[in-house]
Amino acid sequence: MTELIYLQDTYLSTLEARAQELICDDFGEALVLDKTIFYPQGGGQPSDSGEIVCDTFVFEVSKVRLTNDGLVMHYGEFSSGGWVEGLAVELKIDAVKRLVHAKVHSAGHLLDCAVSSLGLNQLSPTKGFHFPEGPYVEYEGILEDSSSWIAPLEKKINELVLQDLEIQGYLLSAEQAANQGVWAPEGKSARVVSFDGFQGCGCGGTHVSSTKEIGELIIRKIKVKKGVTRIAYALK
Ligand SMILES: [Zn+2]
């Protein structure tokens, strides 16, 4: 298992770790470390990129994935040197990209808060796409006269931004998660994110620390199709 340090601190952009294994699979070469700050793509959020360096090699990380066994695979290539097992390495993520991803992802949660604040309880969030290009959240349920909700939603979500609500992440044991009805990977602890004043939800993504940090948001489009409402948003 790789220790997921990014769950503890969104803003940590460098870390000392130990290189444990070089794995080659269908996706290419991947380094496995004892711990990582690289976010593996998942939950609608893209992976981080950056580099893993030591005196012996520089490995450029372009894609990151989490296996079912809890290993973080850092895919990429050596730009200098080559693999030696067990070396102490330094991880450096693209901090600008990380912050954009954390803002876009946090904005998706804030959209849920705005939907709930407006009493649109017929909508239940099912899926988020938090890539910087065209992010959206999909809800099970229908929003009648959907385009008339663009302005009220945009007003509400930006009110919540200005309220500078604190965003907190914490861990629950598998048992606590089950008791509270929070999603967790089977048999594992759950990471919960909560926006001050709103119900928490299980999420393994990276979040900024308060809503003001997300900045002003735009509601781009609301589309209703086959019982699903998709609300597209963007950072301004
Ligand atoms: Zn999240």
Residues whose N, C-alpha, C, O or C-beta is under 5 A from the ligand:
A	BS01	ZN	V193 C203 G205
